[in-house]
Amino acid sequence: MKSFYIVTNRIKDKDFSVTRQIADYIRKHGKQCFLQQAFLKDQKRDSLCTDLSMISPEVDCIIVLGGDGTLLQTARDVVDRQIPLFAINLGTLGYLTEIDHQSIYPALDHLMEGNYEIEQRMMLHGSVYRGEEKLDQDIALNDIVIVINRENGLKVIELYTYVNHMQLNTYHADGIIIATPTGSTGYSLSAGGPIISPTAALFLMTPLASHTLGSRSVVFPPEDEITIEIGPGRNEKIEEAVAYFDGDSRVPMLTRDRIKIRRSQKNTLIVKMHNNSFLQTLSKKMSNV
């Protein structure tokens, strides 16, 4: 790789010292490196979104400095460009951003020397409908989560689930998570879901605080389409829910609204060092919990 673009989480690298050190290191090795100038110029900006117009067509790799959240948002922003992402963890626990602060420069050496692999990570595509009208749509690398709107009090929601238009189950729960293998180490894991190798291709459905005894995560093949419909409240009251895409963008939903979730046509490309396997990373992260 010869040309790099750095996306920085300004909360994790407040003075951009790490960002500039990495850029200088890359340039000293005869490579190109561009910085996300929006972050350097606008210190008050809260969004971590990546402006595609700022990324030169010659960029071979995007270096993401931050944590898992920064990587997730960058992945969604640049998916149409299909540029590999190389993540460096400047936070605490990070399953996706496996390169830590102490390993930055050896990892950069491997990257510039071509000693790496590129993993294909499946993504989700979700479309929210009210009747036949499509309200909104978005993609996610980790998960799509449908939860009750807590502003109206503490209560559970009735969720009807369908797989390929056939009814699967009705959950009385706080919500439900549809995760990718990459997302199996995220919210789904904290809700009791299994850990799955991130290069696998499948869906993982995990209910949140289900009031149905025996509720467990369910795994589906990647060609399936999962539909979740918001059920009515007590006395047929209209319930309010929210669909979150990677915990970032949100779509409000009401009773009888439904979200159709399928595999996205595009994947996220993640740069992996040859000597860092998923099992090694998992073991390291779990030992630090």
C-alpha positions as CSV (number, residue, x, y, z in Angstrom):
1,M,0.0,0.0,0.0
2,K,1.3,3.4,-0.9
3,S,-1.4,5.9,-0.1
4,F,-3.3,6.3,3.3
5,Y,-6.1,8.4,4.7
6,I,-6.4,8.8,8.5
7,V,-9.8,9.1,10.2
8,T,-9.4,10.3,13.8
9,N,-11.7,10.2,16.8
10,R,-10.9,13.6,18.2
11,I,-12.1,12.5,21.7
12,K,-9.5,9.7,21.8
13,D,-6.7,11.8,20.2
14,K,-7.6,15.3,21.4
15,D,-4.5,17.2,20.3
16,F,-4.0,14.9,17.2
17,S,-0.6,14.0,18.4
18,V,-0.9,10.3,17.6
19,T,-2.5,11.2,14.2
20,R,0.4,13.5,13.2
21,Q,3.0,11.0,14.5
22,I,1.5,8.3,12.3
23,A,1.3,10.6,9.3
24,D,4.9,11.6,9.7
25,Y,6.0,8.0,10.1
26,I,4.3,7.0,6.9
27,R,5.6,10.0,4.9
28,K,9.2,9.3,6.2
29,H,8.8,5.9,4.5
30,G,8.1,7.4,1.2
31,K,4.3,6.9,1.2
32,Q,1.4,9.3,0.9
33,C,-0.8,10.1,3.9
34,F,-3.8,12.4,4.0
35,L,-5.6,13.6,7.2
36,Q,-9.3,14.1,7.7
37,Q,-9.1,17.9,7.7
38,A,-12.6,18.4,9.0
39,F,-11.4,17.2,12.4
40,L,-8.3,19.3,12.4
41,K,-10.2,22.5,11.5
42,D,-13.4,22.1,13.4
43,Q,-12.7,21.2,17.0
44,K,-16.4,21.6,17.9
45,R,-17.6,18.9,15.5
46,D,-19.4,16.1,17.3
47,S,-20.0,13.8,14.3
48,L,-17.5,11.2,13.4
49,C,-18.8,10.9,9.8
50,T,-16.3,10.5,7.0
51,D,-16.7,12.9,4.1
52,L,-16.1,10.8,1.0
53,S,-15.4,13.8,-1.1
54,M,-12.2,14.3,0.9
55,I,-10.8,10.9,0.2
56,S,-8.7,10.8,-2.9
57,P,-9.3,8.1,-5.5
58,E,-5.7,7.0,-5.0
59,V,-6.1,6.1,-1.3
60,D,-5.3,2.4,-0.8
61,C,-6.3,2.2,2.9
62,I,-8.1,4.1,5.6
63,I,-6.4,4.1,9.0
64,V,-9.0,4.5,11.7
65,L,-7.8,5.9,15.1
66,G,-10.3,5.5,17.9
67,G,-12.3,2.6,19.1
68,D,-14.8,0.1,17.8
69,G,-17.5,2.8,17.5
70,T,-15.2,4.9,15.3
71,L,-14.6,1.9,13.1
72,L,-18.2,1.0,12.8
73,Q,-19.2,4.5,11.7
74,T,-16.3,4.8,9.2
75,A,-17.2,1.4,7.8
76,R,-20.8,2.6,7.1
77,D,-19.6,5.9,5.6
78,V,-17.1,4.4,3.1
79,V,-18.8,1.1,2.2
80,D,-19.6,2.4,-1.3
81,R,-15.9,3.0,-2.0
82,Q,-14.8,-0.5,-0.8
83,I,-11.6,0.8,0.7
84,P,-9.9,-1.5,3.3
85,L,-9.9,-0.2,6.9
86,F,-7.0,-0.6,9.3
87,A,-8.1,0.0,12.9
88,I,-5.9,1.2,15.7
89,N,-7.4,1.1,19.2
90,L,-6.9,4.3,21.3
91,G,-9.6,3.3,23.8
92,T,-10.0,0.5,26.2
93,L,-11.6,-2.8,25.2
94,G,-11.9,-3.2,21.5
95,Y,-12.8,-6.4,19.6
96,L,-12.6,-4.8,16.2
97,T,-9.7,-2.4,16.7
98,E,-7.1,-5.0,17.6
99,I,-3.9,-3.0,17.2
100,D,-3.1,-1.2,20.4
101,H,-1.0,1.8,21.1
102,Q,2.2,-0.2,21.7
103,S,1.9,-2.0,18.4
104,I,1.3,0.9,16.1
105,Y,4.6,1.2,14.4
106,P,5.4,-2.5,13.9
107,A,1.9,-2.9,12.4
108,L,2.4,0.1,10.1
109,D,5.7,-1.5,8.9
110,H,3.7,-4.7,8.0
111,L,1.1,-2.6,6.3
112,M,3.5,-0.7,4.1
113,E,5.5,-3.9,3.3
114,G,2.4,-5.7,2.2
115,N,2.4,-8.2,5.0
116,Y,-1.3,-8.3,5.7
117,E,-4.6,-10.0,4.7
118,I,-7.9,-8.4,3.9
119,E,-11.0,-9.9,5.5
120,Q,-14.5,-9.6,4.0
121,R,-17.0,-8.8,6.8
122,M,-20.7,-9.1,5.9
123,M,-23.0,-6.2,6.6
124,L,-26.8,-5.9,7.2
125,H,-29.3,-3.9,5.2
126,G,-32.5,-2.9,7.0
127,S,-35.7,-1.3,5.5
128,V,-38.4,0.1,7.7
129,Y,-42.0,-0.1,6.4
130,R,-45.3,1.4,7.4
131,G,-47.9,-0.5,5.4
132,E,-46.4,-0.4,1.8
133,E,-44.5,2.8,2.4
134,K,-40.8,2.5,3.0
135,L,-40.0,5.0,5.8
136,D,-36.2,4.6,5.8
137,Q,-33.3,2.3,5.2
138,D,-29.7,1.9,6.3
139,I,-26.8,-0.5,6.7
140,A,-24.9,-1.9,9.7
141,L,-21.6,-3.8,10.2
142,N,-22.4,-4.9,13.8
143,D,-26.1,-5.1,14.4
144,I,-29.6,-3.7,13.9
145,V,-31.4,-3.4,17.3
146,I,-35.1,-2.8,17.7
147,V,-36.0,-1.6,21.2
148,I,-39.0,-0.1,23.0
149,N,-39.1,3.7,23.4
150,R,-38.2,4.1,27.1
151,E,-39.6,7.7,27.2
152,N,-43.0,6.2,27.7
153,G,-42.1,4.2,30.8
154,L,-40.5,0.9,31.7
155,K,-42.3,-1.9,29.9
156,V,-41.8,-4.8,27.4
157,I,-42.8,-4.8,23.8
158,E,-44.4,-7.5,21.7
159,L,-42.3,-8.4,18.7
160,Y,-43.5,-10.7,15.8
161,T,-40.6,-12.3,14.0
162,Y,-40.7,-13.8,10.5
163,V,-38.1,-15.6,8.4
164,N,-38.6,-15.7,4.7
165,H,-42.2,-14.6,5.3
166,M,-42.9,-17.5,7.6
167,Q,-43.7,-16.7,11.3
168,L,-41.0,-17.8,13.7
169,N,-41.9,-16.6,17.1
170,T,-43.5,-13.8,19.2
171,Y,-41.2,-12.3,21.8
172,H,-42.3,-10.3,24.8
173,A,-39.1,-8.5,25.5
174,D,-37.2,-5.2,25.8
175,G,-36.2,-5.6,22.2
176,I,-34.3,-7.8,19.8
177,I,-30.9,-7.8,18.2
178,I,-30.1,-8.9,14.7
179,A,-26.3,-9.2,14.5
180,T,-23.6,-10.1,12.0
181,P,-20.7,-12.4,13.1
182,T,-18.7,-9.2,13.5
183,G,-21.4,-7.9,15.9
184,S,-21.5,-11.1,17.9
185,T,-18.9,-9.6,20.3
186,G,-21.0,-6.5,20.7
187,Y,-24.4,-5.9,22.2
188,S,-25.5,-9.4,21.4
189,L,-22.7,-10.8,23.6
190,S,-23.8,-8.7,26.5
191,A,-27.4,-10.0,26.0
192,G,-26.2,-13.7,26.2
193,G,-25.5,-14.4,22.6
194,P,-22.7,-16.6,21.3
195,I,-19.4,-15.5,19.9
196,I,-19.0,-16.3,16.2
197,S,-15.9,-16.0,14.0
198,P,-16.2,-12.6,12.2
199,T,-15.4,-14.1,8.7
200,A,-18.5,-16.4,8.9
201,A,-21.6,-15.5,6.9
202,L,-24.8,-15.7,8.9
203,F,-27.4,-13.8,10.9
204,L,-27.7,-14.0,14.7
205,M,-31.0,-13.1,16.4
206,T,-30.8,-12.4,20.2
207,P,-33.8,-11.2,22.3
208,L,-33.2,-8.6,24.9
209,A,-34.5,-9.4,28.4
210,S,-37.2,-11.7,27.0
211,H,-40.1,-12.6,29.3
212,T,-40.5,-15.9,27.4
213,L,-38.8,-18.8,29.3
214,G,-36.3,-20.7,27.2
215,S,-35.6,-17.8,24.7
216,R,-32.2,-18.2,23.1
217,S,-30.2,-16.8,20.3
218,V,-31.1,-18.2,16.9
219,V,-28.7,-18.5,13.9
220,F,-29.8,-18.2,10.3
221,P,-28.0,-18.6,6.9
222,P,-27.0,-15.4,5.1
223,E,-29.6,-15.8,2.3
224,D,-32.5,-15.5,4.7
225,E,-34.7,-12.4,5.1
226,I,-35.7,-11.6,8.6
227,T,-38.8,-9.4,9.3
228,I,-39.6,-8.0,12.7
229,E,-43.0,-6.4,13.3
230,I,-44.0,-4.2,16.3
231,G,-47.0,-5.6,18.1
232,P,-49.7,-3.7,19.9
233,G,-49.6,-2.7,23.6
234,R,-52.2,-3.4,26.2
235,N,-55.8,-2.7,25.0
236,E,-54.5,-2.4,21.5
237,K,-52.5,0.7,22.4
238,I,-50.1,2.0,19.8
239,E,-46.5,1.2,21.0
240,E,-43.4,3.2,20.1
241,A,-40.1,1.6,19.3
242,V,-36.8,2.6,17.6
243,A,-34.6,0.7,15.2
244,Y,-30.9,1.5,15.7
245,F,-28.2,0.8,13.0
246,D,-24.9,0.1,14.7
247,G,-26.1,2.2,17.7
248,D,-25.8,5.3,15.5
249,S,-28.6,6.2,13.1
250,R,-32.1,5.6,14.3
251,V,-35.6,5.1,12.8
252,P,-38.7,5.6,14.9
253,M,-41.3,2.8,14.6
254,L,-44.9,2.3,15.7
255,T,-47.2,-0.7,16.2
256,R,-47.6,-2.6,12.9
257,D,-44.5,-1.1,11.4
258,R,-42.0,-3.7,10.3
259,I,-38.3,-3.9,9.5
260,K,-37.0,-6.2,6.8
261,I,-33.4,-7.2,7.3
262,R,-31.2,-9.0,4.8
263,R,-27.5,-9.3,3.9
264,S,-26.1,-6.2,2.4
265,Q,-24.8,-6.5,-1.2
266,K,-21.5,-4.9,0.0
267,N,-19.0,-6.0,2.6
268,T,-16.7,-4.1,4.9
269,L,-13.0,-4.8,4.1
270,I,-10.8,-5.1,7.2
271,V,-7.0,-5.2,7.1
272,K,-5.6,-7.9,9.4
273,M,-2.0,-8.7,10.3
274,H,-0.9,-12.2,9.4
275,N,0.1,-13.0,13.0
276,N,-3.2,-11.9,14.6
277,S,-5.9,-14.5,14.5
278,F,-9.4,-14.0,15.7
279,L,-8.9,-16.6,18.5
280,Q,-5.7,-14.8,19.7
281,T,-7.5,-11.5,19.7
282,L,-10.5,-12.9,21.5
283,S,-8.3,-14.5,24.2
284,K,-6.5,-11.3,24.8
285,K,-9.6,-9.2,25.0
286,M,-11.5,-11.6,27.3
287,S,-8.5,-11.8,29.7
288,N,-8.6,-8.0,30.0
289,V,-12.3,-7.9,30.9
